[in-house]
Amino acid sequence: MSERKPYYALAVQDRRAEVTIFGDITSWPYLESDVSSYNLQHQIAGLDVDTIRVHINSYGGEVAEALAILNTLLHHPAQVTTYVDGVACSAASVIFMAGDRRVMAACSVLLVHPAWSSACGNAQELRAQADNLDTINDQSVSAYLTRIGEGRTEEELRALMAEERFLGPAEAVEWGFATQVAESFSTRRPAQSARQMAYDKLTASPAARQAPPPPAPRPKPYTQALICALKQMEGE
């Protein structure tokens, strides 16, 4: 039987660690891509590095696990940079807040929303579950508020979370969830793509989008008088 692959990828080179979270965040990891705070914390805590770069492409998972991963990264003395390489939804967006620098890929999305769960039982148990969800929501809100700055209020943040909609890179930076958008890739290989042509036009600088200068005026044709004068000179 082949050895089971790790739940996430962690590579160390020189004084830099690369962490890849490309799966669900869960306390019961089953798939190769599943990530648990227990596995990640034990490896990150022992890292003697200057920088940690965390790449995220996850639809989320358990909030409690995400909070533990967030605090593990925040407590490490290394400088942490988090990247959204595809999607960072729900609990994964909480982990994204661990970055001193938080970078959205040019084509990526972020989703923040209130926690949800399922419950069964009597009225008292259901009320208790709702109270627990409110407490969990408060922790996510606190994590977001530490990053979005003074320009947004808690009421505005909770209203955004209630909308449950995706944020593109520019809007994520506008809100303060992200600090920057990564530069998009470019290629020098020949290509024939209407999409690429449209993208180049939309992303070109204002100066590059200006209309080309008009062509130089063509020389005016000789007038009949000048032609006659030239013929007279030739006949002299």
C-alpha positions as CSV (number, residue, x, y, z in Angstrom):
1,M,0.0,0.0,0.0
2,S,1.4,3.4,-1.0
3,E,2.0,6.0,1.7
4,R,-0.8,8.4,2.2
5,K,-0.1,11.9,0.9
6,P,-0.1,14.9,3.3
7,Y,-3.3,16.8,3.9
8,Y,-1.7,20.0,2.7
9,A,1.6,21.0,1.2
10,L,4.4,22.6,3.2
11,A,7.8,23.2,1.7
12,V,10.8,25.0,3.2
13,Q,13.6,26.6,1.2
14,D,16.3,28.7,2.8
15,R,14.5,30.9,5.2
16,R,11.1,30.8,3.6
17,A,8.2,28.4,4.0
18,E,5.4,27.8,1.4
19,V,2.1,26.5,2.7
20,T,-0.6,25.4,0.3
21,I,-4.3,25.1,1.4
22,F,-6.2,23.7,-1.5
23,G,-9.0,21.9,0.1
24,D,-11.6,21.8,2.9
25,I,-10.8,22.9,6.4
26,T,-11.9,20.3,8.8
27,S,-11.1,18.6,12.1
28,W,-11.6,15.2,10.5
29,P,-9.3,15.2,7.4
30,Y,-10.2,12.4,5.0
31,L,-9.3,13.5,1.5
32,E,-5.7,14.3,0.5
33,S,-6.6,18.0,0.2
34,D,-8.3,18.3,3.6
35,V,-6.5,20.6,6.1
36,S,-6.8,20.4,9.9
37,S,-5.4,22.9,12.4
38,Y,-3.8,20.0,14.3
39,N,-1.6,18.9,11.4
40,L,-0.8,22.5,10.3
41,Q,-0.1,23.9,13.8
42,H,2.5,21.2,14.6
43,Q,4.5,21.8,11.5
44,I,4.3,25.6,11.4
45,A,5.1,26.0,15.1
46,G,8.5,24.4,14.6
47,L,9.5,26.4,11.5
48,D,12.6,28.5,11.9
49,V,12.0,30.8,8.9
50,D,11.8,34.5,8.2
51,T,8.8,34.4,5.9
52,I,5.7,32.2,5.5
53,R,3.7,32.3,2.3
54,V,0.2,30.7,2.4
55,H,-1.6,30.0,-0.8
56,I,-5.3,29.5,-0.5
57,N,-7.9,27.9,-2.8
58,S,-10.6,26.7,-0.6
59,Y,-14.4,26.8,-0.2
60,G,-14.0,26.9,3.6
61,G,-15.0,24.5,6.3
62,E,-15.1,24.5,10.1
63,V,-14.8,28.0,11.6
64,A,-13.1,26.7,14.8
65,E,-10.4,25.0,12.7
66,A,-9.9,28.2,10.6
67,L,-9.6,30.3,13.8
68,A,-6.9,28.0,15.2
69,I,-5.0,28.2,11.9
70,L,-5.3,32.0,11.9
71,N,-3.9,32.3,15.4
72,T,-1.1,29.8,14.7
73,L,0.0,32.0,11.8
74,L,-0.4,35.3,13.8
75,H,1.6,34.0,16.7
76,H,4.6,32.9,14.5
77,P,7.4,35.5,14.4
78,A,7.9,35.2,10.7
79,Q,6.3,37.7,8.3
80,V,3.2,36.1,6.8
81,T,1.9,36.7,3.3
82,T,-1.4,35.1,2.3
83,Y,-2.5,34.6,-1.3
84,V,-5.9,33.8,-2.8
85,D,-5.0,31.7,-5.8
86,G,-8.6,30.9,-6.7
87,V,-11.3,31.2,-4.1
88,A,-11.2,31.9,-0.3
89,C,-14.7,31.3,0.9
90,S,-16.2,31.3,4.4
91,A,-13.7,29.8,6.9
92,A,-10.9,30.1,4.3
93,S,-11.4,33.9,4.2
94,V,-10.7,33.9,7.9
95,I,-7.3,32.3,7.4
96,F,-6.6,34.8,4.6
97,M,-6.7,37.5,7.4
98,A,-3.5,36.1,8.9
99,G,-1.3,37.8,6.3
100,D,0.7,41.0,7.0
101,R,0.3,41.2,3.2
102,R,-2.8,39.8,1.7
103,V,-2.7,39.3,-2.0
104,M,-5.6,38.5,-4.3
105,A,-4.7,37.0,-7.7
106,A,-5.9,39.0,-10.7
107,C,-8.6,36.3,-11.2
108,S,-9.8,35.3,-7.8
109,V,-12.8,35.8,-5.4
110,L,-13.3,36.2,-1.7
111,L,-16.5,35.3,0.2
112,V,-17.4,36.4,3.8
113,H,-20.7,35.4,5.3
114,P,-22.3,34.4,8.6
115,A,-21.6,31.0,10.0
116,W,-24.3,28.4,9.5
117,S,-25.1,25.0,10.9
118,S,-27.8,22.3,11.3
119,A,-29.5,21.3,14.5
120,C,-32.1,19.2,16.0
121,G,-33.7,19.0,19.4
122,N,-36.2,20.8,21.5
123,A,-36.7,24.6,21.6
124,Q,-34.1,25.2,24.2
125,E,-31.5,23.3,22.3
126,L,-32.3,25.1,19.1
127,R,-32.0,28.5,20.9
128,A,-28.7,27.5,22.3
129,Q,-27.5,26.6,18.8
130,A,-28.5,30.0,17.5
131,D,-26.6,31.6,20.4
132,N,-23.5,29.5,19.6
133,L,-23.7,30.7,16.0
134,D,-23.8,34.3,17.1
135,T,-20.7,33.7,19.2
136,I,-18.9,32.1,16.3
137,N,-19.9,35.0,14.0
138,D,-18.5,37.5,16.5
139,Q,-15.1,35.8,16.2
140,S,-15.1,36.0,12.4
141,V,-16.2,39.6,12.6
142,S,-13.3,40.4,15.0
143,A,-10.8,38.8,12.6
144,Y,-12.1,40.8,9.7
145,L,-12.3,44.1,11.6
146,T,-8.6,43.8,12.5
147,R,-7.8,44.1,8.8
148,I,-10.4,46.3,7.1
149,G,-9.3,49.3,9.0
150,E,-11.1,52.3,10.4
151,G,-12.9,53.2,7.1
152,R,-15.6,50.6,7.7
153,T,-17.9,50.0,10.6
154,E,-18.9,46.8,12.2
155,E,-22.5,47.4,11.0
156,E,-21.3,47.8,7.4
157,L,-19.2,44.6,7.7
158,R,-22.1,42.5,9.1
159,A,-24.4,43.8,6.3
160,L,-21.8,42.7,3.7
161,M,-21.6,39.3,5.3
162,A,-25.4,39.0,5.3
163,E,-25.4,39.6,1.5
164,E,-23.3,36.4,1.0
165,R,-21.8,37.5,-2.3
166,F,-18.4,37.1,-3.9
167,L,-15.9,40.0,-3.8
168,G,-13.5,40.4,-6.7
169,P,-9.9,41.5,-6.2
170,A,-10.6,45.2,-6.5
171,E,-13.5,45.2,-4.1
172,A,-11.6,43.1,-1.6
173,V,-8.8,45.7,-1.6
174,E,-11.3,48.5,-1.4
175,W,-12.8,46.9,1.7
176,G,-9.4,46.2,3.2
177,F,-9.6,42.4,3.3
178,A,-6.7,42.4,0.8
179,T,-3.8,44.7,0.6
180,Q,-3.1,44.3,-3.1
181,V,-3.9,42.6,-6.3
182,A,-1.1,40.5,-7.8
183,E,0.1,41.5,-11.2
184,S,-1.4,39.4,-14.0
185,F,0.8,37.2,-16.0
186,S,1.9,38.1,-19.5
187,T,3.3,36.1,-22.4
188,R,5.5,37.0,-25.4
189,R,4.4,33.9,-27.3
190,P,2.4,34.6,-30.5
191,A,-1.3,34.3,-29.9
192,Q,-4.6,35.0,-31.7
193,S,-7.2,35.6,-29.0
194,A,-10.1,38.0,-29.1
195,R,-10.2,37.7,-25.3
196,Q,-6.6,38.6,-24.9
197,M,-6.9,41.6,-27.3
198,A,-9.9,42.9,-25.2
199,Y,-8.0,42.4,-22.0
200,D,-5.0,44.2,-23.4
201,K,-7.2,47.2,-24.4
202,L,-9.0,47.3,-21.1
203,T,-5.8,47.1,-19.0
204,A,-3.7,49.4,-21.1
205,S,-2.6,52.7,-19.5
206,P,-4.7,55.8,-20.5
207,A,-1.9,57.1,-22.6
208,A,-1.7,53.8,-24.5
209,R,-5.5,53.9,-25.1
210,Q,-5.3,57.3,-26.8
211,A,-6.2,57.4,-30.4
212,P,-3.2,57.3,-32.8
213,P,-2.1,60.7,-34.2
214,P,-3.7,61.6,-37.6
215,P,-1.6,60.9,-40.6
216,A,0.6,63.6,-42.0
217,P,-1.2,65.7,-44.7
218,R,-0.4,64.7,-48.2
219,P,1.5,67.3,-50.3
220,K,-1.0,69.4,-52.2
221,P,-1.0,68.9,-56.0
222,Y,0.7,71.5,-58.2
223,T,-1.6,74.2,-59.3
224,Q,-2.1,74.8,-63.0
225,A,-0.3,78.1,-62.8
226,L,2.8,76.5,-61.3
227,I,2.8,73.8,-64.0
228,C,2.7,76.5,-66.7
229,A,5.5,78.4,-65.1
230,L,7.7,75.3,-65.0
231,K,7.0,74.6,-68.7
232,Q,8.0,78.1,-69.6
233,M,11.3,77.7,-67.7
234,E,12.0,74.4,-69.6
235,G,11.4,76.2,-72.9
236,E,13.8,79.0,-72.2
